[in-house]
Amino acid sequence: MRDVLRRYVPVIRTWTTPDGHLPDPYETIYSENYAPANAAAVLAAVCSSSRTEEAAKLLEQMLARTVTLLGDKQGVTPFCRVFLYHYGLMALLLAPEPDRSRLVGRFGGVLAAYEDDCVVVNTNCAALQWSMELFTEMLGLRPANRELLRHRLTFIARAQLGSGFINDEVTEKQIHDGMPIAYHAFTLFLLLGAIAMIKNWPEELEAERLEAERIIRSGMLWLRHTVTPDGAFAMIERSSYQTFTWGALTALLAYTAPGGEYGATVDAAFRNWLPYAHEDGTYGCTPNLLPHSLRVGFETYTHLNMYNLLGLTGIAVAERVLERGIRLPEAMSSEAAESDRELDATMIDAESGYAFYRCGLHFFGCTMRMHNRQYAPVMQGFHFRLDGRKVPVAEPRLSSPYRLSAKRDRDDVWEGYAITDEAGLVHVPDMTHNVQLTAESDGFRMRYADERLSCEKTITIGDDGIAWHYVLEVKQALRSIDHVLPLVVHDGRNPLRIAETPESGVLLLRTGDQSFTLRYEGTASPEMELHRSILSVSGISAKVYARASGPLQPGHIVRWSVKLSSSIL
């Protein structure tokens, strides 16, 4: 970990302009944002373990830029300044003596006088604000506001569901059914950041620490169901599989279960993102090797400088946790270990709207409803692992968050059926309430009905592959029903080669050192579309289409299945 952090110093130096700015190399919109503060945190961690004059000089430059941006209340948004303040303070706590004393002497007055004017816009915002209030006291800048600390932590606790999942889309005034898994993990990481930075908790803040530990423990008992042995965790909704999730999971496992008790070792989590290193020393902002400028799988707010440095800050926190030997308190750890002796094959959480299936090294997650931002249809499988390995099925993503439309965009990446009604409008499963989902021995069975049709869908996984089975009963006249399956055609290293066979409905796939058979039963011959999408974090993708049936009248029952199996070409 220290080596990875140290090797990033030349990257930060290359990005730094002569006047000390840290703009993104590829973007102009909020191109700098909070990157200087995270750069400072990374550099402070480097100085703590292997100080060089170059790293120490850059650290001071980045803190100077952080303070300048904090003072620009007209040009920098309040939420961005929360990140700047939080990570600027963390950098000071990570820095070794005498660097810390010198830097506090230079910047401490301004930081002590800074007034946070950001309302709580979401749950991770509250976690940032809770931690930075503690940081100011630990640095001797000013006493923490006890009332504010209690309010922020209570806010986070109220956003945590009974299952342990933390919904990030909560404000002071309203709660949205957003449920982004990435920010569940990020909020836990932010609470851990305070525990990792503070060596000696004041006795009067002991209740704060205990409550933070309780929230982390409950949250990790949920998150463990998403973690796979390759060191990744299943995500869908906002910010899925962005670089910062790498650092967050690595730090969380270092603190709670470094030996793999929660599905992966901390070593596997740390090494999971290293293969996505580019020649210039940066890492893919999403888990592929395509050029940064293509923004494959990026959110609108994803920038190379911000998310690489935020991810590496997570590695810096993990390094501090391991170096100090910090672990979740013994009583909590033993209780968690007791519940973890058998990691359940299935976890169904109706409150968050997610289900996860695991059997040995086979794994996938599934959506039970369409959430607020409409990132994926209902009954959507994601994070497939067949015998522990990725398959060339693209991680899902819809192109139009907040837009529920009868006509989907060509760039959309998802598996499922699309029905065309008699007016020519296309519909996909878009219920905002949970479907009926039950666990099977090898996957999940889902049922629901609307005014157009009733549907039974089963996703199964086993040694013979991944299969999607459909039974639809038509209630209204329809032009057609199609099945779509998104495949990764290039991940930045390996192209997907696809070939038809003499056998009807069978396609042969090859990518890297893996080969697969894709078999359709009950449909017309499948065809790979010519259009390519950059929406999925998996890489460049394209859909395989197959006509299931049409035209159809009420009462018509349609059955089909699709199966992806490992094979030898």
C-alpha positions in Angstrom: 0.0 0.0 0.0 2.8 2.4 0.9 4.5 1.7 -2.4 1.3 2.4 -4.4 0.8 5.7 -2.6 4.5 6.7 -3.1 4.3 5.9 -6.8 1.5 8.4 -7.1 3.6 11.4 -6.1 5.0 11.9 -9.6 1.4 11.9 -11.0 0.4 14.6 -8.6 3.5 16.6 -9.5 2.7 16.3 -13.2 -0.9 17.5 -12.7 0.2 20.5 -10.6 0.3 23.8 -12.4 3.1 26.4 -11.7 0.7 28.4 -9.6 -0.2 25.4 -7.5 -3.6 24.4 -9.0 -4.6 20.7 -9.5 -6.9 20.7 -12.6 -8.2 17.5 -14.2 -6.1 16.6 -17.3 -9.2 15.9 -19.4 -12.1 18.1 -18.1 -13.0 21.8 -17.7 -16.2 21.6 -15.7 -15.4 21.7 -12.0 -12.1 20.3 -13.1 -10.3 20.9 -9.8 -13.1 20.6 -7.3 -11.9 18.9 -4.0 -8.9 17.1 -5.6 -6.2 19.2 -3.8 -7.5 18.1 -0.4 -7.3 14.5 -1.3 -3.9 15.0 -2.9 -2.8 16.4 0.5 -4.1 13.4 2.3 -2.2 11.0 0.0 1.0 13.1 0.2 0.7 13.3 4.0 0.4 9.5 4.2 3.6 9.2 2.0 5.4 11.6 4.2 4.5 9.6 7.3 6.1 6.4 6.0 8.8 7.6 3.5 9.1 11.3 3.6 10.9 13.1 0.7 11.3 16.8 0.1 9.3 16.5 -3.1 6.3 15.0 -1.2 6.6 17.5 1.6 6.7 20.4 -0.7 3.7 19.2 -2.7 1.8 18.5 0.5 2.2 22.2 1.5 1.2 23.3 -2.0 -2.0 21.2 -1.9 -3.0 22.4 1.5 -2.4 26.0 0.4 -4.7 25.4 -2.6 -7.2 23.7 -0.3 -7.3 26.8 1.9 -7.7 29.1 -1.1 -10.6 27.1 -2.4 -12.3 27.1 1.0 -12.2 30.9 0.9 -13.8 31.0 -2.6 -17.4 30.8 -1.4 -18.8 32.3 -4.6 -16.9 29.9 -6.9 -16.9 26.7 -4.9 -20.1 25.0 -3.8 -20.8 24.4 -0.1 -20.8 20.6 -0.5 -17.4 20.7 -2.4 -16.0 22.8 0.5 -17.2 20.1 2.9 -14.9 17.6 1.1 -12.1 20.2 1.0 -12.3 20.9 4.7 -12.7 17.3 5.8 -9.8 15.9 3.8 -7.6 19.0 4.4 -7.9 18.3 8.1 -7.3 14.6 7.6 -4.1 15.4 5.7 -2.9 17.3 8.8 -3.7 14.4 11.0 -1.9 11.9 8.6 1.2 14.1 8.4 4.2 13.3 10.6 5.7 15.6 13.1 7.2 18.2 12.7 5.4 18.7 9.3 2.1 18.7 11.1 3.1 21.5 13.5 4.6 23.6 10.8 1.5 23.2 8.5 -0.9 23.9 11.4 1.2 26.9 12.2 0.7 28.2 8.6 -2.9 27.2 7.9 -4.4 26.6 11.4 -5.8 30.0 11.9 -7.8 30.0 8.6 -9.0 26.5 9.2 -10.0 27.2 12.8 -12.0 30.3 11.6 -13.7 28.5 8.7 -17.5 28.2 9.0 -19.3 25.4 7.3 -22.3 26.7 5.5 -23.5 23.4 3.9 -26.8 22.0 4.8 -27.0 18.2 5.0 -27.6 17.3 1.4 -27.3 13.5 1.9 -26.1 11.0 4.4 -22.4 11.0 3.4 -22.4 14.7 3.8 -23.5 14.3 7.4 -20.6 11.7 7.9 -18.1 14.2 6.4 -19.3 16.9 8.7 -19.3 14.7 11.8 -15.7 13.6 11.2 -14.4 17.1 10.4 -15.9 18.4 13.6 -13.9 15.9 15.5 -10.7 16.6 13.4 -10.7 20.3 14.4 -10.6 19.4 18.1 -7.9 16.7 17.6 -5.7 19.2 15.8 -6.3 21.8 18.6 -7.9 24.3 16.2 -11.1 24.6 18.1 -13.4 22.5 20.3 -15.8 20.2 18.6 -19.5 21.4 18.7 -21.0 18.6 20.8 -24.6 19.3 19.8 -23.6 19.3 16.1 -21.8 16.0 16.6 -24.8 14.4 18.1 -27.1 15.8 15.4 -24.9 14.5 12.5 -24.5 11.0 14.0 -28.2 10.8 14.8 -29.0 11.8 11.2 -26.8 8.9 9.9 -28.4 6.4 12.4 -31.8 7.4 11.2 -30.8 6.8 7.6 -29.7 3.3 8.5 -32.4 0.7 7.8 -33.2 -2.2 10.1 -31.2 -4.4 7.8 -28.1 -2.2 8.4 -28.1 -0.6 4.9 -27.6 3.2 4.9 -29.7 5.1 2.4 -27.6 8.0 1.1 -30.6 9.9 -0.4 -31.7 11.5 2.8 -31.8 15.2 3.5 -33.0 17.3 6.5 -36.4 17.6 4.8 -37.1 14.4 2.8 -36.1 10.8 2.2 -35.8 9.4 -1.4 -35.8 5.7 -2.3 -32.3 6.0 -3.8 -30.4 3.2 -2.0 -27.0 3.5 -3.8 -24.8 0.7 -2.5 -21.6 2.7 -3.3 -22.6 5.4 -0.8 -23.6 2.9 1.9 -20.0 1.8 1.8 -18.6 5.3 1.6 -20.6 6.5 4.6 -19.2 3.6 6.7 -15.7 4.5 5.4 -16.1 8.1 6.5 -17.0 7.1 10.0 -14.1 4.7 10.0 -11.8 7.6 8.9 -12.4 9.4 12.2 -11.7 6.2 14.2 -8.5 5.7 12.2 -7.2 9.2 12.6 -7.9 9.8 16.3 -5.4 8.0 18.5 -6.8 9.0 21.9 -10.5 9.7 22.1 -11.5 12.2 24.8 -13.6 10.5 27.5 -16.4 12.9 26.8 -16.6 11.7 23.2 -16.6 8.0 24.1 -20.4 7.7 23.3 -19.7 9.2 19.8 -17.1 6.5 19.1 -19.3 3.7 20.4 -22.2 4.8 18.2 -20.0 5.1 15.2 -18.7 1.6 15.8 -22.3 0.3 16.1 -23.3 1.9 12.8 -20.2 0.4 11.1 -20.8 -3.0 12.5 -24.4 -3.1 11.4 -23.5 -1.7 8.0 -20.8 -4.2 7.5 -23.1 -7.1 8.4 -25.2 -6.0 5.4 -22.2 -5.2 3.1 -20.6 -8.6 3.6 -23.4 -10.2 1.5 -22.2 -8.2 -1.5 -18.4 -9.0 -1.3 -16.9 -11.5 -3.6 -13.5 -13.3 -3.1 -11.9 -11.3 -5.9 -12.0 -8.2 -3.6 -14.9 -6.4 -5.2 -18.4 -5.8 -4.0 -21.7 -5.8 -5.8 -23.1 -2.3 -6.7 -25.9 -0.7 -8.6 -27.4 2.8 -8.6 -25.4 6.0 -8.2 -21.6 5.9 -8.4 -21.4 2.1 -8.7 -17.9 0.8 -9.2 -16.2 4.2 -9.2 -12.6 4.3 -8.0 -13.4 5.6 -4.5 -15.3 2.4 -3.7 -11.9 0.5 -4.0 -10.4 2.5 -1.2 -13.6 2.4 0.9 -13.9 -1.4 0.9 -10.1 -1.9 1.5 -10.2 0.3 4.6 -13.4 -1.3 5.9 -12.1 -4.8 5.5 -8.8 -3.8 7.2 -10.9 -2.6 10.2 -13.5 -5.3 10.4 -12.4 -8.6 8.8 -8.9 -8.5 7.1 -8.7 -12.3 7.0 -11.6 -12.7 4.6 -14.4 -13.4 7.1 -16.6 -11.0 5.2 -16.2 -12.6 1.8 -12.7 -11.3 0.7 -9.4 -10.6 2.4 -8.1 -7.0 2.7 -5.3 -8.1 0.4 -7.7 -9.1 -2.3 -9.6 -5.9 -2.0 -6.4 -3.8 -2.2 -5.1 -5.8 -5.2 -8.5 -5.8 -7.0 -8.0 -2.4 -8.7 -4.2 -2.7 -9.4 -4.8 -4.3 -12.8 -6.6 -1.2 -13.9 -3.3 0.9 -13.8 -2.5 2.9 -16.8 1.0 3.6 -18.2 1.0 7.1 -16.8 0.6 5.8 -13.2 -3.1 6.6 -12.9 -5.9 4.1 -12.4 -9.2 3.6 -14.3 -12.0 5.6 -12.7 -14.1 2.5 -13.4 -13.0 -1.1 -13.6 -11.7 -1.2 -17.2 -8.6 -0.2 -19.1 -10.3 2.1 -21.6 -8.9 5.7 -22.0 -10.0 8.2 -19.3 -11.1 10.6 -22.0 -13.8 8.2 -23.2 -15.5 8.4 -19.7 -16.7 4.8 -19.9 -19.1 4.1 -17.1 -18.4 7.5 -15.5 -21.1 9.5 -13.7 -21.3 13.1 -14.7 -19.3 14.2 -11.7 -16.5 11.5 -12.1 -13.1 13.1 -12.8 -9.8 11.4 -12.9 -8.0 13.6 -10.4 -10.9 13.6 -7.8 -11.7 9.9 -7.9 -8.2 8.5 -8.2 -7.1 10.6 -5.2 -10.3 9.8 -3.3 -9.7 6.1 -3.9 -6.1 6.4 -2.8 -7.1 8.3 0.3 -9.0 5.1 1.2 -5.8 3.1 0.8 -4.1 5.6 3.0 -6.7 5.1 5.7 -6.4 1.3 5.3 -2.6 1.6 5.7 -3.1 3.6 8.9 -5.6 1.1 10.3 -3.2 -1.8 9.6 -0.2 0.1 10.9 -1.9 1.0 14.1 -3.6 -2.5 14.4 -7.0 -0.9 14.8 -9.9 -3.4 14.8 -13.6 -3.3 15.5 -13.8 -3.9 19.3 -13.5 -7.5 20.4 -17.1 -7.9 21.7 -18.5 -6.7 18.3 -16.0 -8.7 16.3 -16.8 -12.0 18.1 -20.5 -11.4 17.8 -20.1 -10.7 14.1 -17.9 -13.8 13.6 -20.5 -15.9 15.3 -23.1 -14.8 12.8 -20.6 -15.2 10.0 -19.7 -18.9 10.5 -22.1 -19.6 7.7 -22.4 -16.8 5.1 -25.9 -17.3 4.0 -26.3 -18.5 0.4 -29.1 -15.8 -0.1 -29.9 -12.5 1.4 -33.2 -10.8 0.6 -33.6 -7.3 1.9 -37.0 -6.0 0.9 -36.4 -2.7 2.7 -33.4 -1.7 0.5 -34.8 -3.6 -2.5 -31.9 -5.9 -3.1 -31.2 -9.6 -3.0 -27.9 -11.5 -3.2 -27.3 -15.1 -4.1 -24.1 -17.0 -3.2 -23.1 -20.6 -3.6 -19.4 -21.3 -3.3 -17.8 -19.1 -5.9 -21.0 -18.5 -7.9 -22.6 -15.1 -7.1 -25.0 -12.4 -8.3 -27.1 -9.5 -7.0 -30.7 -8.7 -8.1 -32.9 -5.6 -7.9 -36.4 -6.0 -6.5 -37.7 -2.6 -7.6 -36.7 0.4 -9.6 -35.2 3.0 -7.2 -35.6 6.8 -7.3 -32.9 7.6 -9.9 -34.0 4.8 -12.2 -30.5 3.4 -12.8 -31.8 -0.1 -13.6 -35.0 -1.9 -14.3 -36.7 -4.3 -11.9 -35.5 -8.0 -11.6 -32.0 -6.9 -12.9 -29.1 -9.2 -12.2 -25.7 -7.6 -11.5 -22.2 -8.5 -10.4 -22.3 -12.0 -11.9 -19.4 -14.3 -10.8 -19.3 -17.7 -12.4 -16.9 -19.9 -10.4 -15.4 -16.7 -9.0 -14.7 -15.1 -12.4 -16.3 -12.2 -14.2 -18.4 -13.0 -17.3 -18.9 -10.8 -20.4 -22.3 -9.6 -19.2 -22.1 -5.8 -18.9 -23.0 -4.2 -15.5 -26.4 -2.5 -16.0 -27.0 1.2 -16.3 -29.8 3.3 -17.8 -29.0 6.5 -19.5 -31.6 8.8 -18.1 -31.8 9.0 -14.3 -34.9 10.7 -13.1 -36.7 10.0 -16.4 -39.4 7.3 -16.5 -40.1 7.0 -20.2 -41.9 4.6 -22.5 -39.1 4.8 -24.9 -35.6 3.8 -23.7 -32.4 5.1 -25.0 -30.2 3.0 -27.4 -27.3 3.5 -25.0 -29.1 1.8 -22.1 -27.4 -1.3 -20.7 -29.6 -3.9 -19.1 -30.9 -7.5 -19.4 -34.5 -8.3 -19.7 -37.6 -8.0 -21.9 -38.9 -5.1 -23.8 -42.5 -5.1 -25.0 -43.8 -2.9 -27.8 -47.5 -2.1 -27.5 -49.9 -1.5 -30.4 -49.1 2.2 -30.4 -45.4 1.4 -31.0 -44.3 2.5 -27.5 -41.6 0.4 -25.8 -42.0 -0.6 -22.1 -39.5 -2.3 -19.7 -40.1 -3.5 -16.1 -40.2 -0.2 -14.1 -42.2 -0.9 -11.0 -41.2 1.3 -8.0 -42.6 -1.3 -5.6 -40.9 -4.7 -4.8 -41.7 -7.7 -7.0 -42.4 -10.9 -5.2 -39.0 -12.6 -4.9 -38.3 -16.0 -3.5 -35.0 -17.9 -3.1 -34.5 -21.1 -5.1 -31.7 -23.6 -4.5 -29.8 -22.0 -7.4 -31.0 -18.5 -7.7 -34.1 -16.3 -7.4 -37.7 -16.6 -8.8 -39.6 -13.3 -9.3 -43.2 -12.6 -10.0 -45.2 -9.5 -10.7 -48.2 -8.3 -12.8 -49.3 -5.0 -14.4 -52.0 -4.0 -16.8 -50.1 -5.3 -19.8 -48.9 -8.7 -18.6 -48.0 -11.0 -15.7 -44.4 -12.2 -15.5 -42.4 -14.9 -13.8 -38.7 -14.5 -14.2 -36.0 -16.8 -12.8 -32.3 -16.2 -12.6 -30.2 -19.2 -11.8 -26.4 -19.8 -11.6 -24.4 -23.0 -11.2 -21.6 -25.1 -12.5 -23.4 -25.3 -15.9 -23.7 -21.5 -16.3 -26.0 -18.6 -15.8 -29.6 -18.8 -17.0 -32.5 -16.4 -17.4 -36.0 -18.0 -17.7 -39.2 -16.1 -18.6 -42.9 -17.0 -18.6 -45.1 -14.1 -19.6 -49.0 -14.1 -19.9 -50.3 -11.3 -22.1 -53.2 -9.1 -20.9 -53.3 -6.5 -23.7 -52.6 -6.9 -27.4 -48.9 -6.3 -28.1 -46.8 -5.9 -31.3 -43.9 -7.9 -29.9 -41.8 -9.0 -27.0 -38.0 -8.9 -27.3 -35.2 -10.1 -25.0 -32.0 -8.1 -24.6 -28.7 -9.1 -23.1 -25.8 -6.6 -22.9 -22.3 -8.0 -23.6 -18.9 -6.4 -23.0 -17.4 -6.1 -26.4 -14.1 -4.4 -25.2 -12.8 -3.8 -21.7 -9.7 -1.9 -22.8 -7.6 -5.0 -23.1 -9.7 -7.8 -24.6 -12.2 -7.7 -27.4 -15.2 -9.9 -27.5 -15.2 -12.3 -30.5 -18.6 -13.6 -31.4 -19.6 -16.3 -33.9 -22.7 -18.1 -35.0 -22.9 -21.9 -35.2 -24.9 -24.3 -37.4 -27.1 -25.0 -34.4 -30.0 -22.5 -34.3 -30.0 -20.0 -31.4 -26.4 -20.6 -30.3 -23.6 -18.1 -30.3 -20.0 -18.7 -29.4 -18.1 -16.0 -27.4 -14.5 -15.5 -26.6 -12.8 -12.8 -24.6 -9.2 -13.0 -23.2 -8.6 -16.6 -22.0 -12.3 -17.3 -21.5 -14.8 -18.8 -23.9 -18.6 -19.2 -23.5 -21.7 -20.6 -25.2 -24.8 -18.4 -25.4 -27.9 -20.5 -26.0 -31.4 -19.3 -26.7 -34.5 -21.5 -26.5 -38.0 -20.3 -27.4 -36.9 -17.2 -29.3 -36.0 -16.3 -32.9 -32.3 -16.3 -33.7 -30.3 -13.8 -31.6 -28.4 -11.0 -33.3 -25.7 -8.6 -31.9 -26.7 -5.0 -32.6 -24.2 -2.7 -34.3 -24.6 0.2 -31.8 -22.0 0.5 -29.0 -22.6 2.0 -25.5 -20.1 3.5 -23.1 -22.6 3.6 -20.2 -21.5 0.4 -18.4 -18.6 0.4 -16.0 -17.6 -3.0 -17.5 -16.4 -1.4 -20.8 -17.8 -0.8 -24.3 -21.0 -2.9 -24.6 -23.6 -3.9 -27.2 -26.9 -5.8 -26.8 -27.9 -9.1 -28.2 -31.5 -9.0 -29.3 -33.9 -11.9 -29.8 -37.6 -11.8 -30.7 -39.5 -13.8 -28.1 -42.9 -13.5 -29.8 -45.3 -11.2 -31.6 -47.8 -10.1 -32.4 -49.8 -11.3 -29.4 -53.4 -11.2 -28.2 -54.7 -11.3 -24.6 -54.3 -14.7 -23.0 -51.2 -15.6 -25.0 -48.4 -17.3 -22.9 -44.8 -16.8 -23.9 -41.9 -18.9 -22.6 -38.2 -18.6 -23.4 -34.8 -19.0 -21.8 -31.2 -17.8 -22.3 -28.1 -19.5 -20.9 -24.5 -18.4 -20.7 -22.1 -21.3 -20.1 -18.3 -21.6 -20.0 -17.1 -23.7 -22.9 -14.1 -24.6 -25.0 -13.9 -23.3 -28.5 
